[in-house]
Amino acid sequence: MSLGNRIKSLRRAHHLTQQKLADRVDVSRIYVQALESNRRLPSMKLLQKLAPALDVELNDLLADFSNTKEKPARVQLETMLDSGELEIWYRSKKLTEKELRRVYRVVQAALDDWDEEDASEEQR
């Protein structure tokens, strides 16, 4: 998966527009668009701003998930589901776009439930 696609999918997963991400990292929306389409590569300084803006570790933002020789320590599920570059299989069946959206909704529902549980525990 390209860095641009990873930035785009993480931005979308955090419900950010290109403009909101641009504002967070002090660049123009056009520059974010160029990053996402792989027409530009970010500097290390910008990468150090992008990672926290997208709520990921810098090494996870830069990890090459297509490298099959070495398994990454972490995989961002939203990146995998949103990328369009990876085929996701379950029980010897390639998941369709509709099935991927369903998986994403199930995961999001679980996360929402956990957030509610955490909030209720904090109130006690």
MIZAVO-548137 format. One record per residue: residue number from 1; residue in three letters; z negated, y negated, x negated of N, C-alpha, C, CB in turn. Coordinates in Angstrom, 3 decimals, padded with zeros to 6 digits. Glycine has a CB too. Layout:
// MIZAVO-548137
     k     r       n_up    n_north     n_east      ca_up   ca_north    ca_east       c_up    c_north     c_east      cb_up   cb_north    cb_east
   NUM   Ala          Z          Y          X          Z          Y          X          Z          Y          X          Z          Y          X
...
// end
This chain:
// MIZAVO-548137
     k     r       n_up    n_north     n_east      ca_up   ca_north    ca_east       c_up    c_north     c_east      cb_up   cb_north    cb_east
     1   Met    000.000    001.170   -000.843    000.000    000.000    000.000    000.000   -001.239   -000.893   -001.217    000.005    000.961
     2   Ser    000.802   -002.200   -000.562    000.887   -003.409   -001.377   -000.324   -004.305   -001.138    002.182   -004.173   -001.072
     3   Leu   -000.586   -005.165   -002.116   -001.687   -006.111   -001.996   -001.466   -007.030   -000.790   -001.832   -006.941   -003.290
     4   Gly   -000.233   -007.470   -000.598    000.066   -008.345    000.538   -000.246   -007.688    001.871    001.518   -008.758    000.508
     5   Asn    000.132   -006.430    002.011   -000.163   -005.723    003.257   -001.661   -005.520    003.433    000.554   -004.375    003.287
     6   Arg   -002.363   -005.274    002.333   -003.814   -005.110    002.419   -004.463   -006.415    002.869   -004.395   -004.660    001.059
     7   Ile   -004.045   -007.544    002.308   -004.584   -008.849    002.703   -004.317   -009.092    004.181   -003.966   -009.984    001.850
     8   Lys   -003.097   -008.817    004.603   -002.721   -009.040    005.999   -003.543   -008.173    006.951   -001.234   -008.759    006.195
     9   Ser   -003.694   -006.895    006.643   -004.430   -006.017    007.552   -005.916   -006.361    007.578   -004.240   -004.557    007.147
    10   Leu   -006.484   -006.733    006.436   -007.891   -007.146    006.424   -008.081   -008.449    007.197   -008.392   -007.311    004.977
    11   Arg   -007.150   -009.369    007.037   -007.223   -010.639    007.784   -007.200   -010.372    009.277   -006.056   -011.578    007.395
    12   Arg   -006.285   -009.527    009.703   -006.189   -009.191    011.124   -007.430   -008.459    011.620   -004.954   -008.341    011.380
    13   Ala   -007.967   -007.567    010.791   -009.166   -006.820    011.167   -010.356   -007.751    011.388   -009.505   -005.785    010.092
    14   His   -010.360   -008.882    010.702   -011.436   -009.859    010.868   -011.061   -010.950    011.873   -011.783   -010.490    009.521
    15   His   -009.970   -010.728    012.590   -009.515   -011.644    013.641   -009.338   -013.069    013.110   -010.508   -011.642    014.808
    16   Leu   -008.755   -013.155    011.915   -008.485   -014.451    011.312   -007.003   -014.764    011.406   -008.951   -014.483    009.850
    17   Thr   -006.700   -016.002    011.675   -005.307   -016.442    011.574   -005.013   -016.705    010.103   -005.037   -017.727    012.450
    18   Gln   -003.743   -016.846    009.785   -003.394   -017.206    008.415   -004.022   -018.546    008.051   -001.863   -017.261    008.237
    19   Gln   -004.058   -019.470    009.004   -004.632   -020.788    008.739   -006.126   -020.701    008.461   -004.377   -021.722    009.916
    20   Lys   -006.845   -019.877    009.234   -008.288   -019.747    009.003   -008.575   -019.136    007.638   -008.931   -018.893    010.100
    21   Leu   -007.793   -018.138    007.246   -007.975   -017.555    005.923   -007.640   -018.586    004.845   -007.100   -016.294    005.758
    22   Ala   -006.561   -019.317    005.047   -006.166   -020.356    004.090   -007.284   -021.384    003.923   -004.865   -021.053    004.551
    23   Asp   -007.896   -021.786    005.028   -008.992   -022.750    004.964   -010.179   -022.192    004.186   -009.430   -023.146    006.372
    24   Arg   -010.457   -020.903    004.361   -011.601   -020.283    003.669   -011.407   -020.217    002.157   -011.836   -018.881    004.209
    25   Val   -010.158   -020.114    001.722   -009.907   -019.954    000.286   -009.203   -021.165   -000.338   -009.074   -018.711    000.051
    26   Asp   -009.103   -022.236    000.429   -008.552   -023.504   -000.069   -007.112   -023.423   -000.549   -009.395   -024.004   -001.183
    27   Val   -006.257   -022.783    000.263   -004.817   -022.793    000.013   -004.115   -023.133    001.325   -004.320   -021.413   -000.557
    28   Ser   -002.800   -023.262    001.294   -002.058   -023.562    002.514   -001.759   -022.281    003.294   -000.753   -024.300    002.179
    29   Arg   -001.466   -022.449    004.569   -001.079   -021.307    005.399    000.206   -020.676    004.863   -000.892   -021.742    006.873
    30   Ile    001.109   -021.514    004.388    002.373   -021.025    003.834    002.114   -020.130    002.621    003.288   -022.209    003.443
    31   Tyr    001.114   -020.499    001.819    000.776   -019.682    000.648    000.226   -018.327    001.088   -000.253   -020.413   -000.249
    32   Val   -000.633   -018.311    002.108   -001.148   -017.036    002.638    000.009   -016.193    003.144   -002.183   -017.277    003.777
    33   Gln    000.941   -016.811    003.837    002.119   -016.100    004.332    002.908   -015.491    003.167    003.020   -017.053    005.151
    34   Ala    003.049   -016.237    002.089    003.774   -015.744    000.909    003.019   -014.586    000.251    003.987   -016.888   -000.113
    35   Leu    001.692   -014.655    000.222    000.894   -013.550   -000.312    001.093   -012.290    000.519   -000.594   -013.929   -000.349
    36   Glu    001.014   -012.443    001.839    001.119   -011.291    002.731    002.493   -010.648    002.703    000.788   -011.701    004.136
    37   Ser    003.509   -011.434    002.415    004.865   -010.885    002.354    005.256   -010.503    000.920    005.867   -011.900    002.918
    38   Asn    004.278   -010.547    000.028    004.476   -010.157   -001.380    005.485   -011.026   -002.127    004.926   -008.725   -001.446
    39   Arg    005.683   -012.256   -001.657    006.546   -013.183   -002.383    005.781   -013.899   -003.488    007.157   -014.201   -001.423
    40   Arg    004.449   -013.916   -003.384    003.585   -014.528   -004.398    002.456   -013.564   -004.720    003.020   -015.901   -003.912
    41   Leu    001.961   -013.641   -005.944    000.784   -012.872   -006.348   -000.360   -013.846   -006.593    001.073   -012.009   -007.627
    42   Pro   -001.554   -013.527   -006.087   -002.679   -014.451   -006.266   -003.216   -014.424   -007.690   -003.797   -014.112   -005.292
    43   Ser   -003.757   -015.550   -008.103   -004.438   -015.616   -009.396   -005.773   -014.886   -009.278   -004.649   -017.099   -009.853
    44   Met   -006.403   -014.623   -010.408   -007.715   -013.981   -010.388   -008.722   -014.882   -009.677   -008.193   -013.661   -011.826
    45   Lys   -008.599   -016.172   -009.883   -009.503   -017.128   -009.220   -009.362   -017.026   -007.698   -009.205   -018.583   -009.691
    46   Leu   -008.130   -016.932   -007.215   -007.917   -016.812   -005.780   -008.390   -015.452   -005.263   -006.438   -017.019   -005.447
    47   Leu   -008.154   -014.399   -006.033   -008.637   -013.073   -005.635   -010.155   -013.075   -005.465   -008.224   -012.015   -006.675
    48   Gln   -010.842   -013.801   -006.332   -012.299   -013.884   -006.251   -012.756   -014.659   -005.021   -012.857   -014.535   -007.506
    49   Lys   -011.883   -015.467   -004.444   -012.185   -016.142   -003.177   -011.764   -015.282   -001.986   -011.481   -017.513   -003.114
    50   Leu   -010.639   -014.579   -002.143   -010.124   -013.761   -001.044   -011.057   -012.609   -000.687   -008.759   -013.215   -001.402
    51   Ala   -011.602   -011.926   -001.690   -012.435   -010.750   -001.433   -013.599   -011.074   -000.492   -012.973   -010.191   -002.751
    52   Pro   -014.434   -012.068   -000.791   -015.527   -012.355    000.142   -015.034   -012.913    001.481   -016.493   -013.337   -000.489
    53   Ala   -013.924   -013.647    001.457   -013.378   -014.182    002.707   -012.925   -013.058    003.637   -012.203   -015.127    002.416
    54   Leu   -012.520   -011.928    003.040   -012.080   -010.763    003.807   -013.168   -009.693    003.892   -010.822   -010.172    003.184
    55   Asp   -014.354   -010.020    003.381   -015.529   -009.152    003.460   -015.312   -007.805    002.784   -015.910   -008.935    004.903
    56   Val   -014.710   -007.842    001.583   -014.526   -006.629    000.783   -014.912   -006.936   -000.655   -013.052   -006.108    000.867
    57   Glu   -015.179   -005.887   -001.404   -015.401   -006.028   -002.837   -014.047   -006.259   -003.505   -016.120   -004.767   -003.431
    58   Leu   -014.063   -006.990   -004.602   -012.817   -007.295   -005.308   -012.090   -006.018   -005.724   -013.102   -008.162   -006.540
    59   Asn   -012.828   -005.026   -006.241   -012.168   -003.792   -006.674   -011.547   -003.046   -005.495   -013.165   -002.884   -007.397
    60   Asp   -012.131   -003.166   -004.285   -011.539   -002.533   -003.107   -010.279   -003.267   -002.654   -012.555   -002.485   -001.964
    61   Leu   -010.272   -004.566   -002.835   -009.078   -005.346   -002.486   -007.915   -004.970   -003.402   -009.368   -006.865   -002.583
    62   Leu   -008.218   -004.692   -004.655   -007.178   -004.402   -005.634   -006.871   -002.919   -005.788   -007.574   -004.958   -006.954
    63   Ala   -007.684   -002.052   -005.194   -007.499   -000.603   -005.374   -006.127   -000.164   -004.910   -008.574    000.176   -004.615
    64   Asp   -005.552    000.770   -005.646   -004.253    001.336   -005.296   -004.498    002.621   -004.516   -003.379    001.604   -006.572
    65   Phe   -004.489    002.533   -003.192   -004.774    003.691   -002.354   -003.627    004.686   -002.327   -005.089    003.247   -000.954
    66   Ser   -002.489    004.304   -002.880   -001.371    005.242   -002.910   -001.452    006.170   -004.117   -000.049    004.485   -002.924
    67   Asn   -002.359    005.885   -005.038   -002.519    006.715   -006.230   -003.174    008.033   -005.829   -003.366    005.981   -007.318
    68   Thr   -002.437    009.115   -005.909   -002.962    010.401   -005.467   -003.740    011.125   -006.556   -001.837    011.275   -004.988
    69   Lys   -003.647    010.679   -007.806   -004.366    011.333   -008.887   -005.860    011.054   -008.824   -003.815    010.889   -010.221
    70   Glu   -006.213    009.890   -008.345   -007.605    009.480   -008.357   -008.002    009.026   -006.954   -007.843    008.351   -009.396
    71   Lys   -009.039    009.628   -006.412   -009.480    009.243   -005.073   -010.345    007.989   -005.163   -010.263    010.401   -004.392
    72   Pro   -010.085    006.990   -004.305   -010.907    005.785   -004.340   -012.303    006.079   -003.784   -010.234    004.648   -003.540
    73   Ala   -013.262    005.294   -004.239   -014.625    005.461   -003.757   -014.743    005.037   -002.297   -015.598    004.658   -004.621
    74   Arg   -013.971    004.049   -001.911   -014.013    003.544   -000.540   -012.593    003.363   -000.023   -014.797    002.206   -000.463
    75   Val   -012.431    003.564    001.263   -011.164    003.284    001.921   -011.480    002.461    003.158   -010.387    004.605    002.285
    76   Gln   -010.830    001.321    003.282   -011.029    000.481    004.447   -010.202    001.056    005.596   -010.635   -001.002    004.150
    77   Leu   -010.882    001.566    006.615   -010.198    002.218    007.724   -009.205    001.280    008.395   -011.208    002.722    008.743
    78   Glu   -009.608    000.026    008.604   -008.688   -000.904    009.262   -007.435   -001.114    008.439   -009.369   -002.241    009.515
    79   Thr   -007.568   -001.069    007.125   -006.402   -001.205    006.252   -005.464   -000.029    006.449   -006.830   -001.307    004.775
    80   Met   -006.031    001.161    006.495   -005.204    002.344    006.695   -004.516    002.317    008.052   -006.045    003.603    006.562
    81   Leu   -005.251    001.950    009.084   -004.696    001.984    010.429   -003.656    000.891    010.655   -005.805    001.852    011.446
    82   Asp   -003.858   -000.254    010.036   -002.978   -001.399    010.285   -001.787   -001.490    009.342   -003.764   -002.658    010.189
    83   Ser   -001.796   -000.742    008.260   -000.810   -000.975    007.208    000.616   -000.638    007.624   -001.170   -000.176    005.999
    84   Gly    000.803    000.421    008.386    002.142    000.850    008.731    002.834    001.575    007.590    002.959   -000.326    009.151
    85   Glu    002.204    001.588    006.403    002.806    002.244    005.244    002.295    003.663    005.052    002.541    001.437    003.996
    86   Leu    001.124    003.960    005.567    000.542    005.281    005.395    000.794    006.136    006.622   -000.955    005.179    005.117
    87   Glu    001.059    007.399    006.395    001.094    008.343    007.497   -000.299    008.922    007.610    002.178    009.464    007.283
    88   Ile   -000.844    008.919    008.800   -002.176    009.477    009.005   -002.026    010.742    009.826   -003.130    008.455    009.707
    89   Trp   -002.574    011.816    009.280   -002.450    013.128    009.900   -003.823    013.644    010.277   -001.739    014.117    008.962
    90   Tyr   -003.861    014.420    011.343   -005.088    015.095    011.746   -004.703    016.461    012.293   -005.889    014.259    012.807
    91   Arg   -005.310    017.492    011.739   -005.025    018.869    012.150   -003.526    019.169    012.146   -005.599    019.129    013.540
    92   Ser   -002.893    018.875    011.057   -001.463    019.149    010.828   -000.534    018.412    011.771   -001.205    020.614    010.950
    93   Lys   -000.987    017.294    012.331   -000.153    016.504    013.234   -000.199    015.045    012.796   -000.623    016.654    014.714
    94   Lys    000.976    014.457    012.635    001.049    013.038    012.299    000.681    012.225    013.541    002.475    012.653    011.775
    95   Leu   -000.254    011.285    013.384   -000.666    010.458    014.507    000.394    009.396    014.806   -002.024    009.796    014.216
    96   Thr    000.656    009.188    016.097    001.596    008.161    016.535    000.896    006.801    016.519    002.152    008.484    017.956
    97   Glu    001.657    005.740    016.676    001.078    004.399    016.753    000.057    004.324    017.888    002.184    003.340    016.955
    98   Lys    000.386    004.908    019.017   -000.525    004.900    020.166   -001.819    005.637    019.827    000.148    005.543    021.399
    99   Glu   -001.706    006.760    019.154   -002.889    007.529    018.761   -003.720    006.777    017.725   -002.474    008.896    018.207
   100   Leu   -003.053    006.075    016.811   -003.769    005.280    015.825   -004.553    004.153    016.495   -002.794    004.707    014.796
   101   Arg   -003.949    003.512    017.484   -004.654    002.456    018.213   -005.866    003.023    018.938   -003.711    001.768    019.213
   102   Arg   -005.736    004.234    019.460   -006.859    004.891    020.146   -007.988    005.173    019.152   -006.394    006.213    020.825
   103   Val   -007.646    005.684    017.981   -008.649    005.946    016.947   -009.363    004.642    016.588   -007.991    006.579    015.682
   104   Tyr   -008.598    003.594    016.419   -009.175    002.305    016.064   -010.146    001.833    017.152   -008.065    001.262    015.845
   105   Arg   -009.772    001.986    018.424   -010.656    001.579    019.527   -011.940    002.403    019.539   -009.931    001.723    020.875
   106   Val   -011.835    003.689    019.267   -013.022    004.552    019.231   -013.952    004.108    018.103   -012.617    006.042    019.046
   107   Val   -013.391    003.867    016.946   -014.204    003.417    015.817   -014.853    002.076    016.149   -013.346    003.303    014.532
   108   Gln   -014.101    001.162    016.730   -014.644   -000.151    017.072   -015.759   -000.024    018.101   -013.537   -001.070    017.603
   109   Ala   -015.601    000.864    019.078   -016.648    001.092    020.078   -017.917    001.627    019.415   -016.158    002.075    021.162
   110   Ala   -017.767    002.548    018.476   -018.931    003.086    017.759   -019.634    001.981    016.972   -018.503    004.230    016.807
   111   Leu   -018.867    001.147    016.289   -019.455    000.053    015.525   -020.177   -000.934    016.434   -018.380   -000.668    014.721
   112   Asp   -019.589   -001.225    017.590   -020.228   -002.118    018.558   -021.556   -001.530    019.040   -019.292   -002.373    019.756
   113   Asp   -021.568   -000.221    019.313   -022.809    000.452    019.732   -023.871    000.355    018.644   -022.537    001.932    020.071
   114   Trp   -023.473    000.589    017.399   -024.430    000.514    016.295   -024.977   -000.896    016.145   -023.777    000.966    014.986
   115   Asp   -024.122   -001.905    016.321   -024.579   -003.296    016.238   -025.599   -003.584    017.338   -023.381   -004.272    016.347
   116   Glu   -025.340   -003.088    018.551   -026.283   -003.271    019.660   -027.613   -002.581    019.367   -025.684   -002.728    020.970
   117   Glu   -027.558   -001.366    018.816   -028.783   -000.647    018.458   -029.572   -001.403    017.394   -028.449    000.767    017.960
   118   Asp   -028.871   -001.916    016.397   -029.544   -002.675    015.342   -030.196   -003.927    015.914   -028.552   -003.054    014.231
   119   Ala   -029.488   -004.597    016.813   -030.034   -005.829    017.414   -031.274   -005.510    018.251   -028.960   -006.534    018.295
   120   Ser   -031.248   -004.424    018.996   -032.408   -004.086    019.830   -033.599   -003.654    018.967   -032.043   -002.965    020.828
   121   Glu   -033.335   -002.989    017.830   -034.414   -002.606    016.907   -035.046   -003.833    016.265   -033.882   -001.660    015.818
   122   Glu   -034.236   -004.836    015.962   -034.764   -006.054    015.369   -035.638   -006.828    016.341   -033.634   -006.929    014.889
   123   Gln   -035.368   -006.695    017.651   -036.158   -007.411    018.655   -037.518   -006.769    018.855   -035.412   -007.461    019.981
   124   Arg   -037.665   -005.521    018.457   -038.956   -004.823    018.644   -039.954   -005.247    017.655   -038.795   -003.345    018.560
// end
